[in-house]
């Protein structure tokens, strides 16, 4: 998703062409390209959230951040509140990569892509599985750009839909 030119995601053919170019330029391996599900990518960019992302890219590309690495420290108690006394004041270094966030007018929107199998009726369970992760990402974004995240989304490629977190 990071390497896609968002000016050219209007059709499956546009996306296939970009993937072919990524193979030619050795950005993707041939085997990796074979498993890319073009229709899933197209559905993402055809939904309202994907369209908002494209709009930001077209109007102000430096406000779109893709695959942003981060490092932060968190309290050991956040990870495990049953630690013995000797470890309760320790910090743990956390590193990760934020799939995507963008600034839209006065808002910051965070999107985390997920490919997990999920049953539609288990969305709440799915949200709960990732809510802490997106909190960490939100804190990292604040440290990176000095703005708080206003909207947080999981995008399920399995369900072809975005799921808003509160």
Secondary structure, DSSP 8 states (H G I E B T S, - for coil): -TT--GGG-SSHHHHHHHHHHHHHTTSS-HHHHHT--HHHHHHHHHSHHHHHHHHHHHH-GGGEEEEEEEEEEEEHHHH-TT--GGGTT-EEEEEEEEEEEEEETTEEEEEEEE-----GGGHHHHHHHHHHHHHHHHHHHHHHHS----EEEEEETTTTEEEEE-
